[in-house]
Amino acid sequence: MKLLKAGGSLVLALCVAGSAYAHHSAAGIDQTKTVSAEGIVKTFKWANPHSWIELEVQNSKGATEIWNLEMNPPSFLVRAGWKSTTIKPGDKIKFSARPFKNGDPGGLFVSVTLPDGKVLTQQAPRGGAAPAPVYEQK
């Protein structure tokens, strides 16, 4: 009976580990490129396991596309200077992202320039220091 429980536990652990690995795969992201654009925030989802920004972005042909940018969870974003109210629907922002390999609009969030010029990323500064305010020159 102990062997059966141990075997079941092992199978369960492998399944969980496999799904966690698949969930965090960046296989669909082009890590060699960074795209920058400007858009209007539709939604800012402050949630686990990932936060998201959904934006309306005008493409090169003048049509509006919906971009989805995947971010770190709130626990990381707070350390990088974010709040759940940092961006709101209707805000016009500039952003950088690692694009999807398949060409779909969106990707993995890198940074944002807020309407007031403040630039935020999704990682806290190294060494545990509080995030230093970074402002874009106008």
DSSP file with accessible surface (Angstrom, degrees, kcal/mol):
  #  RESIDUE AA STRUCTURE BP1 BP2  ACC     N-H-->O    O-->H-N    N-H-->O    O-->H-N    TCO  KAPPA ALPHA  PHI   PSI    X-CA   Y-CA   Z-CA
    1    1 A M     >        0   0  166      0, 0.0     4,-2.2     0, 0.0     5,-0.2   0.000 360.0 360.0 360.0 -40.3    0.0    0.0    0.0
    2    2 A K  H  >  +     0   0  186      1,-0.2     4,-2.7     2,-0.2     5,-0.2   0.884 360.0  52.7 -62.1 -39.6    2.9    2.4    0.8
    3    3 A L  H  > S+     0   0  149      2,-0.2     4,-2.7     1,-0.2    -1,-0.2   0.907 108.5  50.4 -63.1 -39.8    4.4    1.6   -2.6
    4    4 A L  H  > S+     0   0  127      2,-0.2     4,-2.5     1,-0.2    -2,-0.2   0.927 112.4  46.4 -64.3 -43.3    1.1    2.5   -4.3
    5    5 A K  H  X S+     0   0  141     -4,-2.2     4,-2.5     2,-0.2    -2,-0.2   0.915 113.3  49.2 -65.4 -41.9    0.9    5.8   -2.4
    6    6 A A  H  X S+     0   0   59     -4,-2.7     4,-2.3     2,-0.2    -2,-0.2   0.919 112.1  48.5 -64.2 -42.1    4.5    6.7   -3.2
    7    7 A G  H  X S+     0   0   33     -4,-2.7     4,-2.4     2,-0.2    -2,-0.2   0.911 112.1  49.0 -63.7 -42.2    4.0    5.9   -6.8
    8    8 A G  H  X S+     0   0   43     -4,-2.5     4,-2.4     1,-0.2    -2,-0.2   0.905 110.8  50.4 -63.9 -40.1    0.8    8.0   -7.0
    9    9 A S  H  X S+     0   0   78     -4,-2.5     4,-2.6     2,-0.2    -2,-0.2   0.899 109.8  50.7 -64.7 -39.9    2.6   10.9   -5.3
   10   10 A L  H  X S+     0   0  108     -4,-2.3     4,-2.5     2,-0.2    -2,-0.2   0.934 110.8  48.0 -64.4 -44.7    5.5   10.6   -7.8
   11   11 A V  H  X S+     0   0   90     -4,-2.4     4,-2.3     1,-0.2    -2,-0.2   0.931 112.9  48.9 -62.0 -44.0    3.1   10.7  -10.7
   12   12 A L  H  X S+     0   0  115     -4,-2.4     4,-2.5     1,-0.2     5,-0.2   0.931 110.8  50.2 -61.8 -44.8    1.2   13.7   -9.3
   13   13 A A  H  X S+     0   0   56     -4,-2.6     4,-2.7     1,-0.2     5,-0.2   0.913 110.9  49.2 -61.9 -41.4    4.5   15.5   -8.6
   14   14 A L  H  X S+     0   0  112     -4,-2.5     4,-2.5     2,-0.2    -1,-0.2   0.899 110.8  50.4 -65.9 -38.6    5.7   14.9  -12.2
   15   15 A C  H  X S+     0   0   82     -4,-2.3     4,-2.4    -5,-0.2     5,-0.2   0.932 113.0  45.5 -64.6 -45.1    2.3   16.1  -13.6
   16   16 A V  H  X S+     0   0   86     -4,-2.5     4,-2.5     2,-0.2     5,-0.2   0.937 114.3  48.3 -64.5 -44.8    2.4   19.3  -11.6
   17   17 A A  H  X S+     0   0   58     -4,-2.7     4,-2.4    -5,-0.2    -2,-0.2   0.915 111.8  50.3 -63.1 -41.1    6.1   20.0  -12.4
   18   18 A G  H  X S+     0   0   41     -4,-2.5     4,-2.4    -5,-0.2    -1,-0.2   0.921 112.1  45.8 -64.0 -42.8    5.4   19.4  -16.1
   19   19 A S  H  X S+     0   0   76     -4,-2.4     4,-2.4     2,-0.2    -1,-0.2   0.888 111.9  51.9 -71.1 -34.6    2.4   21.7  -16.2
   20   20 A A  H  X S+     0   0   47     -4,-2.5     4,-1.6    -5,-0.2    -2,-0.2   0.926 111.1  47.9 -65.5 -41.0    4.4   24.4  -14.3
   21   21 A Y  H  < S+     0   0  183     -4,-2.4     4,-0.2    -5,-0.2    -2,-0.2   0.945 112.9  47.8 -64.7 -44.4    7.3   24.1  -16.8
   22   22 A A  H >< S+     0   0   65     -4,-2.4     3,-1.3     1,-0.2    -1,-0.2   0.904 108.4  55.8 -63.7 -38.8    4.9   24.3  -19.8
   23   23 A H  H 3< S+     0   0   94     -4,-2.4    -1,-0.2     1,-0.3    -2,-0.2   0.877 110.7  43.9 -62.3 -37.3    3.1   27.3  -18.2
   24   24 A H  T 3< S+     0   0  123     -4,-1.6    -1,-0.3    -3,-0.2    -2,-0.2   0.291  83.6 128.3 -96.2  14.6    6.3   29.3  -17.9
   25   25 A S    <   -     0   0   64     -3,-1.3     3,-0.3    -4,-0.2    -3,-0.0  -0.458  42.4-165.1 -70.5 137.0    7.7   28.4  -21.4
   26   26 A A    >   +     0   0   46     -2,-0.2     3,-1.9     1,-0.2     5,-0.2   0.040  51.3 122.6-106.8  25.9    8.7   31.4  -23.4
   27   27 A A  T 3  S+     0   0   66      1,-0.3    -1,-0.2     3,-0.1    74,-0.0   0.808  72.9  51.4 -60.2 -28.9    8.8   29.4  -26.6
   28   28 A G  T 3  S+     0   0   44     -3,-0.3    73,-2.9    72,-0.1     2,-0.4   0.452  95.0  87.7 -89.2   1.6    6.3   31.7  -28.3
   29   29 A I  B <  S-A  100   0A  16     -3,-1.9     2,-1.2    71,-0.3    71,-0.2  -0.844  74.6-134.8-104.8 134.3    8.3   34.9  -27.5
   30   30 A D    >   -     0   0   27     69,-3.2     3,-1.3    -2,-0.4    -3,-0.1  -0.740  22.7-176.8 -86.4  97.3   11.0   36.2  -29.7
   31   31 A Q  T 3  S+     0   0   94     -2,-1.2    -1,-0.2     1,-0.2    69,-0.0   0.547  75.1  66.2 -73.5  -6.9   13.6   37.1  -27.1
   32   32 A T  T 3  S+     0   0  121     -3,-0.1     2,-0.3     2,-0.0    -1,-0.2   0.541  98.5  58.7 -91.1  -8.0   16.0   38.6  -29.7
   33   33 A K    <   -     0   0  120     -3,-1.3     2,-0.4    66,-0.1    -3,-0.0  -0.911  57.1-164.5-124.7 151.2   13.7   41.5  -30.6
   34   34 A T        -     0   0   69     -2,-0.3     2,-0.4    64,-0.2    64,-0.2  -0.999  11.6-163.7-129.7 128.9   12.1   44.4  -28.7
   35   35 A V  E     -B   97   0B  47     62,-3.0    62,-2.3    -2,-0.4     2,-0.4  -0.870   1.4-160.7-109.8 147.9    9.2   46.3  -30.2
   36   36 A S  E     +B   96   0B  88     -2,-0.4     2,-0.3    60,-0.2    60,-0.2  -0.980  21.6 147.9-127.2 142.0    8.1   49.7  -29.0
   37   37 A A  E     -B   95   0B  30     58,-2.1    58,-2.9    -2,-0.4     2,-0.4  -0.931  37.4-117.3-157.1 178.2    4.7   51.3  -29.7
   38   38 A E  E     +B   94   0B  86     -2,-0.3    20,-0.5    56,-0.2     2,-0.3  -0.960  38.3 154.2-127.4 143.4    2.1   53.6  -28.2
   39   39 A G  E     -B   93   0B   6     54,-2.6    54,-2.6    -2,-0.4     2,-0.5  -0.972  42.9 -99.5-159.4 174.0   -1.4   52.7  -27.3
   40   40 A I  E     -BC  92  56B  59     16,-2.2    16,-2.7    -2,-0.3     2,-0.2  -0.900  42.6-117.8-103.8 127.5   -4.5   53.4  -25.2
   41   41 A V  E     + C   0  55B   2     50,-2.8    49,-2.9    -2,-0.5    14,-0.3  -0.464  34.1 172.6 -66.9 125.0   -5.0   51.1  -22.2
   42   42 A K  E    S-     0   0B  83     12,-3.4     2,-0.3     1,-0.4    13,-0.2   0.799  70.3  -0.2 -92.1 -47.4   -8.2   49.1  -22.5
   43   43 A T  E     - C   0  54B  66     11,-1.7    11,-2.9    45,-0.1     2,-0.5  -0.998  51.0-162.0-145.8 141.7   -7.6   46.9  -19.4
   44   44 A F  E     - C   0  53B  27     -2,-0.3     2,-0.7     9,-0.2     9,-0.2  -0.972  16.2-161.5-123.4 110.8   -5.0   46.5  -16.7
   45   45 A K  E     - C   0  52B 107      7,-2.8     7,-2.0    -2,-0.5     2,-1.0  -0.855   4.2-167.8 -98.4 110.9   -5.4   43.1  -15.0
   46   46 A W        +     0   0   77     -2,-0.7     2,-0.3     5,-0.2     5,-0.1  -0.825  43.7 117.9 -97.4  93.0   -3.5   43.1  -11.7
   47   47 A A        -     0   0   27     -2,-1.0    -2,-0.1     0, 0.0     0, 0.0  -0.977  54.4 -69.3-156.4 163.4   -3.6   39.4  -10.9
   48   48 A N  S    S+     0   0  115     -2,-0.3    24,-0.0     1,-0.2    -2,-0.0  -0.759 103.9  21.0 -96.6 148.6   -1.7   36.2  -10.3
   49   49 A P  S    S-     0   0   79      0, 0.0     2,-0.3     0, 0.0    -1,-0.2  -0.998 136.6  -3.1 -83.2 -10.2   -0.1   34.3  -11.8
   50   50 A H        -     0   0   22     22,-0.1    22,-0.2    23,-0.1     2,-0.2  -0.999  60.2-136.2-141.9 143.1    0.5   37.1  -14.3
   51   51 A S        -     0   0    0     21,-1.0    20,-3.0    -2,-0.3     2,-0.3  -0.561  27.3-157.9 -86.7 160.1   -0.7   40.7  -14.7
   52   52 A W  E     -CD  45  70B  73     -7,-2.0    -7,-2.8    18,-0.2     2,-0.5  -0.988  16.4-154.4-140.2 148.9   -1.7   41.8  -18.2
   53   53 A I  E     -CD  44  69B   0     16,-1.9    16,-2.8    -2,-0.3     2,-0.5  -0.997  11.1-163.2-120.0 127.6   -2.1   45.1  -20.1
   54   54 A E  E     -CD  43  68B  52    -11,-2.9   -12,-3.4    -2,-0.5   -11,-1.7  -0.961  19.1-179.7-109.7 126.9   -4.6   45.1  -23.0
   55   55 A L  E     -CD  41  67B   0     12,-2.8    12,-2.8    -2,-0.5     2,-0.6  -0.924  33.0-131.0-129.3 151.2   -4.1   48.1  -25.4
   56   56 A E  E     -CD  40  66B  80    -16,-2.7   -16,-2.2    -2,-0.3     2,-0.4  -0.913  36.4-178.5 -97.5 119.0   -5.5   49.5  -28.5
   57   57 A V  E     - D   0  65B   7      8,-3.1     8,-3.3    -2,-0.6     2,-0.5  -0.977  26.0-131.5-125.0 132.5   -2.6   50.2  -30.8
   58   58 A Q  E     - D   0  64B 140    -20,-0.5     6,-0.2    -2,-0.4   -20,-0.2  -0.706  28.1-146.2 -82.8 124.6   -2.7   51.7  -34.3
   59   59 A N    >   -     0   0   39      4,-3.3     3,-2.1    -2,-0.5    -1,-0.0  -0.214  33.1 -88.7 -84.2-179.3   -0.7   49.6  -36.8
   60   60 A S  T 3  S+     0   0  126      1,-0.3    -1,-0.1     2,-0.1    -2,-0.0   0.710 127.1  55.3 -65.4 -18.6    1.3   50.9  -39.8
   61   61 A K  T 3  S-     0   0  188      2,-0.2    -1,-0.3     0, 0.0     3,-0.1   0.378 120.0-107.2 -93.4   1.1   -1.8   50.6  -42.0
   62   62 A G  S <  S+     0   0   40     -3,-2.1     2,-0.2     1,-0.3    -2,-0.1   0.412  78.5 129.0  90.1  -2.0   -3.9   52.9  -39.7
   63   63 A A        -     0   0   52     -5,-0.1    -4,-3.3     1,-0.0     2,-0.5  -0.566  61.3-115.7 -86.1 151.2   -6.0   50.1  -38.3
   64   64 A T  E     -D   58   0B  93     -6,-0.2     2,-0.3    -2,-0.2    -6,-0.2  -0.743  32.2-171.4 -89.2 129.6   -6.5   49.5  -34.6
   65   65 A E  E     -D   57   0B  65     -8,-3.3    -8,-3.1    -2,-0.5     2,-0.6  -0.885  23.2-125.4-114.9 151.2   -5.2   46.3  -33.2
   66   66 A I  E     -D   56   0B  60     -2,-0.3     2,-0.4   -10,-0.2   -10,-0.2  -0.880  28.5-164.5 -96.7 118.5   -5.7   44.9  -29.7
   67   67 A W  E     -D   55   0B  32    -12,-2.8   -12,-2.8    -2,-0.6     2,-0.5  -0.866   5.9-159.4-103.1 139.3   -2.3   44.1  -28.1
   68   68 A N  E     -De  54 106B  59     37,-0.8    39,-2.1    -2,-0.4     2,-0.5  -0.984   5.7-166.6-119.1 124.9   -1.9   41.9  -25.0
   69   69 A L  E     -De  53 107B   0    -16,-2.8   -16,-1.9    -2,-0.5     2,-0.3  -0.952  11.7-144.4-114.8 119.7    1.2   42.2  -22.9
   70   70 A E  E     -De  52 108B  47     37,-2.5    39,-2.6    -2,-0.5     2,-0.2  -0.648  24.8-178.8 -83.0 137.3    2.0   39.6  -20.3
   71   71 A M        -     0   0    1    -20,-3.0   -20,-0.3    -2,-0.3    39,-0.0  -0.738  31.4 -85.1-125.8 175.2    3.6   40.9  -17.1
   72   72 A N        -     0   0   31     -2,-0.2   -21,-1.0   -22,-0.2    -1,-0.1  -0.279  59.0 -84.7 -70.6 167.8    5.0   39.5  -13.8
   73   73 A P    >>  -     0   0   19      0, 0.0     4,-2.0     0, 0.0     3,-1.4  -0.252  44.5 -98.6 -71.5 163.6    2.6   39.0  -10.9
   74   74 A P  H 3> S+     0   0   16      0, 0.0     4,-2.9     0, 0.0     5,-0.3   0.828 119.6  66.0 -52.1 -35.5    1.8   41.9   -8.5
   75   75 A S  H 3> S+     0   0   65      1,-0.2     4,-0.7     2,-0.2   -27,-0.0   0.850 109.6  38.0 -60.3 -31.9    4.3   40.7   -5.9
   76   76 A F  H <> S+     0   0   77     -3,-1.4     4,-0.9     2,-0.2    -1,-0.2   0.877 114.7  53.9 -80.5 -42.6    7.1   41.5   -8.4
   77   77 A L  H ><>S+     0   0    0     -4,-2.0     5,-2.5     1,-0.2     3,-0.7   0.883 102.8  56.7 -63.3 -38.8    5.5   44.7   -9.8
   78   78 A V  H ><5S+     0   0   83     -4,-2.9     3,-1.8     1,-0.3    -1,-0.2   0.925 105.5  51.6 -58.6 -43.2    5.1   46.3   -6.4
   79   79 A R  H 3<5S+     0   0  133     -4,-0.7    -1,-0.3    -5,-0.3    -2,-0.2   0.726 106.9  54.9 -67.0 -20.3    8.8   46.0   -5.8
   80   80 A A  T <<5S-     0   0    5     -4,-0.9    41,-0.4    -3,-0.7    -1,-0.3   0.326 130.3 -93.3 -94.2   5.9    9.4   47.7   -9.1
   81   81 A G  T < 5S+     0   0   27     -3,-1.8    -3,-0.2     1,-0.3     2,-0.2   0.515  79.9 137.5 100.3   6.5    7.2   50.7   -8.1
   82   82 A W      < -     0   0    5     -5,-2.5     2,-0.3    -6,-0.1    -1,-0.3  -0.498  30.3-170.1 -84.9 155.9    3.8   49.6   -9.5
   83   83 A K    >   -     0   0  141     -2,-0.2     3,-1.8     4,-0.0     4,-0.3  -0.901  41.3-106.6-130.3 165.2    0.4   49.9   -7.8
   84   84 A S  T 3  S+     0   0   67     -2,-0.3     3,-0.2     1,-0.3   -38,-0.1   0.708 123.7  48.1 -65.6 -15.3   -2.9   48.4   -9.0
   85   85 A T  T 3  S+     0   0   89      1,-0.1    -1,-0.3     3,-0.1     3,-0.0   0.243  76.2 108.4-107.8  11.2   -3.8   51.9  -10.1
   86   86 A T  S <  S+     0   0   28     -3,-1.8     2,-0.4     1,-0.1    -1,-0.1   0.892  89.9  21.3 -58.5 -44.8   -0.6   52.8  -11.9
   87   87 A I  S    S-     0   0    3     -4,-0.3    -1,-0.1    -3,-0.2   -43,-0.1  -0.964  74.2-170.4-125.2 149.2   -2.4   52.7  -15.3
   88   88 A K    >   -     0   0  106     -2,-0.4     3,-2.4   -45,-0.1   -47,-0.3  -0.921  39.4 -78.0-133.4 156.4   -6.1   52.9  -16.0
   89   89 A P  T 3  S+     0   0   94      0, 0.0   -47,-0.2     0, 0.0     3,-0.1  -0.279 119.0  30.8 -53.3 134.5   -8.3   52.4  -19.0
   90   90 A G  T 3  S+     0   0   53    -49,-2.9     2,-0.2     1,-0.3   -48,-0.1   0.145  85.2 131.9  99.3 -18.4   -8.0   55.4  -21.3
   91   91 A D    <   -     0   0   31     -3,-2.4   -50,-2.8   -50,-0.1     2,-0.6  -0.456  53.3-137.9 -66.7 137.5   -4.4   56.2  -20.4
   92   92 A K  E     +B   40   0B 117    -52,-0.2     2,-0.3    -2,-0.2   -52,-0.2  -0.878  35.7 170.3 -96.4 119.1   -2.2   56.8  -23.4
   93   93 A I  E     -B   39   0B   2    -54,-2.6   -54,-2.6    -2,-0.6     2,-0.4  -0.897  33.6-134.5-129.7 157.9    1.2   55.0  -22.8
   94   94 A K  E     -BF  38 113B  91     19,-1.9    19,-3.0    -2,-0.3     2,-0.3  -0.882  34.1-179.1-104.2 144.3    4.3   54.1  -24.7
   95   95 A F  E     -BF  37 112B   3    -58,-2.9   -58,-2.1    -2,-0.4     2,-0.4  -0.964  24.6-148.6-144.1 160.2    5.6   50.5  -24.2
   96   96 A S  E     +BF  36 111B  23     15,-2.4    14,-2.6    -2,-0.3    15,-1.5  -0.968  26.8 166.5-124.6 144.5    8.3   48.1  -25.1
   97   97 A A  E     -BF  35 109B   0    -62,-2.3   -62,-3.0    -2,-0.4    12,-0.2  -0.987  43.2-112.0-153.4 155.9    7.8   44.3  -25.4
   98   98 A R  E     - F   0 108B  73     10,-2.8    10,-2.6    -2,-0.3   -64,-0.2  -0.864  52.1-128.8 -85.8 119.3    9.3   41.1  -26.6
   99   99 A P  E     - F   0 107B  19      0, 0.0   -69,-3.2     0, 0.0     8,-0.2  -0.239  16.2 -98.1 -76.3 161.5    7.0   40.2  -29.5
  100  100 A F  B >   -A   29   0A  55      6,-1.2     3,-1.2     4,-0.6   -71,-0.3  -0.518  27.8-132.7 -69.9 141.1    5.2   36.9  -30.2
  101  101 A K  T 3  S+     0   0  136    -73,-2.9    -1,-0.1     1,-0.2   -72,-0.1   0.827 103.6  60.2 -64.9 -32.3    7.1   34.8  -32.8
  102  102 A N  T 3  S-     0   0  113    -74,-0.4    -1,-0.2     1,-0.1   -73,-0.1   0.488 115.1-112.2 -79.9  -0.9    3.9   34.1  -34.8
  103  103 A G    <   +     0   0   62     -3,-1.2    -2,-0.1     1,-0.3    -1,-0.1   0.417  65.2 147.7  89.1  -3.4    3.4   37.9  -35.4
  104  104 A D        -     0   0   93      1,-0.1    -4,-0.6    -5,-0.0     2,-0.3  -0.337  61.4 -95.5 -60.6 147.7    0.2   38.2  -33.3
  105  105 A P  S    S+     0   0   43      0, 0.0   -37,-0.8     0, 0.0     2,-0.3  -0.510  91.3  35.4 -69.6 124.3    0.0   41.7  -31.7
  106  106 A G  E     +e   68   0B   0     -2,-0.3    -6,-1.2   -39,-0.2     2,-0.3  -0.819  54.3 166.4 131.7-170.4    1.4   41.6  -28.2
  107  107 A G  E     -eF  69  99B   0    -39,-2.1   -37,-2.5    -2,-0.3     2,-0.6  -0.996  49.8 -23.8 157.9-155.4    4.1   39.9  -26.3
  108  108 A L  E     -eF  70  98B  45    -10,-2.6   -10,-2.8    -2,-0.3   -37,-0.2  -0.825  66.9-116.9 -97.4 119.1    6.1   39.9  -23.1
  109  109 A F  E     + F   0  97B   2    -39,-2.6   -12,-0.2    -2,-0.6    13,-0.1  -0.233  38.5 166.3 -57.3 139.1    6.1   43.3  -21.3
  110  110 A V  E     -     0   0B  46    -14,-2.6    12,-0.5     1,-0.4     2,-0.3   0.678  60.3 -23.4-116.9 -54.5    9.5   45.0  -20.9
  111  111 A S  E     -GF 121  96B  22    -15,-1.5   -15,-2.4    10,-0.2    -1,-0.4  -0.982  48.3-148.0-157.0 165.8    8.8   48.6  -19.9
  112  112 A V  E     -GF 120  95B   0      8,-2.4     8,-2.3    -2,-0.3     2,-0.6  -0.988   8.7-148.2-139.4 143.7    6.2   51.4  -20.0
  113  113 A T  E     -GF 119  94B  18    -19,-3.0   -19,-1.9    -2,-0.3     6,-0.2  -0.979  27.6-144.3-109.6 117.0    6.4   55.2  -20.2
  114  114 A L    >   -     0   0   16      4,-3.3     3,-2.5    -2,-0.6   -21,-0.1  -0.271  28.9 -98.1 -76.6 165.6    3.4   56.7  -18.3
  115  115 A P  T 3  S+     0   0   80      0, 0.0    -1,-0.1     0, 0.0   -22,-0.1   0.816 125.5  54.5 -55.2 -29.1    1.6   59.8  -19.4
  116  116 A D  T 3  S-     0   0   94      2,-0.1     3,-0.1     1,-0.0    -2,-0.0   0.421 123.2-104.8 -85.7   3.4    3.6   61.9  -16.9
  117  117 A G  S <  S+     0   0    4     -3,-2.5    19,-2.3     1,-0.3     2,-0.1   0.316  73.6 141.9  94.4  -9.3    6.9   60.6  -18.4
  118  118 A K  B     -H  135   0C  56     17,-0.2    -4,-3.3    -5,-0.1     2,-0.5  -0.457  40.9-146.1 -68.7 136.2    7.7   58.1  -15.6
  119  119 A V  E     -G  113   0B  35     15,-2.5    15,-0.4    -6,-0.2     2,-0.4  -0.911  18.4-178.1-107.5 130.1    9.3   54.9  -16.9
  120  120 A L  E     -G  112   0B  13     -8,-2.3    -8,-2.4    -2,-0.5     2,-0.2  -0.965   8.1-173.7-126.1 145.2    8.6   51.6  -15.2
  121  121 A T  E     -G  111   0B  63     -2,-0.4   -10,-0.2   -41,-0.4   -11,-0.1  -0.415  36.6-110.2-112.6-164.1    9.8   48.0  -15.8
  122  122 A Q  S    S+     0   0   20    -12,-0.5     2,-0.4    -2,-0.2   -42,-0.1   0.311  89.6  77.7-116.5  11.7    8.6   44.9  -14.1
  123  123 A Q  S    S-     0   0  104    -43,-0.1    -2,-0.2   -44,-0.1     3,-0.1  -0.964  75.6-126.1-121.7 137.3   11.8   44.1  -12.1
  124  124 A A        -     0   0   34     -2,-0.4   -44,-0.2     1,-0.1     6,-0.1  -0.368  44.5 -87.5 -70.5 154.2   12.9   45.7   -8.9
  125  125 A P    >   -     0   0   51      0, 0.0     3,-0.9     0, 0.0     4,-0.1  -0.277  54.3 -94.8 -59.3 150.2   16.5   47.2   -8.8
  126  126 A R  G >  S+     0   0  242      1,-0.2     3,-0.6     2,-0.1    -3,-0.0  -0.291 105.9  37.9 -65.1 150.5   19.2   44.7   -7.9
  127  127 A G  G 3  S-     0   0   87      1,-0.2    -1,-0.2    -3,-0.1     0, 0.0   0.533 120.3 -83.8  87.3   4.8   20.3   44.5   -4.3
  128  128 A G  G <  S+     0   0   74     -3,-0.9    -1,-0.2     1,-0.2    -2,-0.1   0.566  81.1 150.0  78.9   6.6   16.8   45.1   -2.7
  129  129 A A    <   -     0   0   58     -3,-0.6    -1,-0.2    -4,-0.1     3,-0.1  -0.348  56.2 -95.3 -70.1 155.0   17.0   48.9   -3.0
  130  130 A A        -     0   0   83      1,-0.1    -1,-0.1    -6,-0.1     2,-0.1  -0.384  53.5 -89.7 -65.6 147.4   13.7   50.8   -3.5
  131  131 A P        -     0   0   51      0, 0.0    -1,-0.1     0, 0.0    -7,-0.1  -0.385  40.5-132.6 -63.5 131.2   13.0   51.6   -7.1
  132  132 A A        -     0   0   72     -2,-0.1     2,-0.2    -3,-0.1    -3,-0.0  -0.682  26.3-107.7 -81.7 136.7   14.5   54.8   -8.2
  133  133 A P        -     0   0   87      0, 0.0     2,-0.5     0, 0.0   -13,-0.1  -0.475  35.6-162.5 -65.5 133.3   12.1   57.1  -10.1
  134  134 A V        -     0   0   79    -15,-0.4   -15,-2.5    -2,-0.2     2,-0.4  -0.985   5.9-170.2-120.5 126.5   13.1   57.2  -13.8
  135  135 A Y  B     -H  118   0C 139     -2,-0.5     2,-0.3   -17,-0.2   -17,-0.2  -0.955  20.2-128.1-122.0 138.4   11.8   60.0  -15.9
  136  136 A E        -     0   0   79    -19,-2.3     2,-0.2    -2,-0.4    -2,-0.0  -0.607  31.0-115.9 -79.1 138.1   12.0   60.4  -19.7
  137  137 A Q              0   0  185     -2,-0.3    -1,-0.1     1,-0.0   -20,-0.0  -0.565 360.0 360.0 -74.9 140.0   13.4   63.7  -20.9
  138  138 A K              0   0  205     -2,-0.2    -1,-0.0     0, 0.0   -21,-0.0  -0.692 360.0 360.0-103.0 360.0   11.0   65.7  -22.9
